Amino acid sequence: MGQLLNINEIKKLFPDEWVLVGNPIMDDSNIDVISGIPIYHSKDKKEVCYIGRDKTSAFDKITLIFTGNFKSTRKITGIFNRIK
């Protein structure tokens, strides 16, 4: 089993990657991860989900985080023009 790392250490080790985190410690809002044990990481989200799934049996809880910034790629304004 891996070592417990805080979120800043995880972001530094795995920049701009999807990270499967075991036994995450969440903030009071239960939205943000404060620390956890990195189980598997990759730039490909599907790879983390499929390959990482087999590595989660030793953990009570797991979560998936992205250590980079999301880029806005979709525009939804076209939908509203068709609803009239």
C-alpha positions in Angstrom: 0.0 0.0 0.0 1.2 3.5 -0.8 2.0 6.4 1.4 -0.6 9.0 2.7 0.1 12.3 0.8 -1.6 15.7 1.1 -3.2 17.2 -2.0 -0.3 19.6 -2.7 2.2 16.6 -2.8 -0.2 14.7 -5.1 -0.5 17.6 -7.5 3.3 18.1 -7.5 4.0 14.4 -8.2 1.3 13.9 -10.8 0.8 17.3 -12.6 -2.2 17.5 -15.1 -3.1 13.8 -14.5 -6.1 11.8 -13.2 -5.3 10.3 -9.9 -7.2 7.5 -8.1 -7.0 8.2 -4.4 -7.6 5.6 -1.7 -9.0 6.5 1.7 -9.4 10.2 0.9 -9.6 12.7 3.7 -12.1 15.3 2.7 -12.8 18.9 3.8 -15.8 19.9 5.8 -18.0 20.3 2.7 -17.0 16.7 1.5 -16.1 18.2 -1.9 -12.4 18.8 -1.8 -9.7 16.2 -1.0 -7.2 17.2 1.6 -5.1 14.0 1.5 -5.1 10.4 0.5 -3.1 7.5 -0.8 -2.5 7.6 -4.6 -3.4 4.3 -6.1 -3.0 4.8 -9.8 -2.5 7.8 -12.1 -2.5 8.6 -15.8 -3.3 11.4 -18.2 -6.0 9.2 -19.6 -9.1 9.1 -17.4 -10.5 5.9 -18.8 -7.2 4.1 -18.2 -7.3 5.2 -14.5 -10.9 3.9 -14.2 -10.3 0.6 -15.9 -6.8 -0.4 -14.7 -7.2 1.3 -11.3 -10.4 -0.6 -10.5 -8.4 -3.8 -9.8 -6.2 -2.0 -7.3 -8.9 -0.6 -5.0 -9.9 -3.7 -3.0 -7.7 -2.7 0.0 -9.4 0.6 0.5 -12.7 1.5 2.3 -13.2 4.6 0.1 -11.8 5.8 -3.2 -12.2 9.0 -5.3 -10.9 10.2 -8.6 -9.3 13.7 -8.9 -7.7 15.7 -11.7 -4.6 17.6 -10.7 -4.7 20.2 -13.5 -7.1 22.9 -14.6 -10.2 22.1 -16.7 -10.4 23.9 -20.1 -13.8 25.0 -21.2 -14.3 23.4 -24.6 -18.0 23.4 -25.1 -20.4 26.2 -25.9 -24.1 25.6 -25.0 -25.5 28.8 -26.5 -26.7 27.0 -29.7 -29.1 24.9 -27.6 -31.1 27.9 -26.5 -31.6 29.1 -30.0 -33.4 25.9 -30.9 -35.7 25.9 -27.8 -37.9 28.8 -29.0 
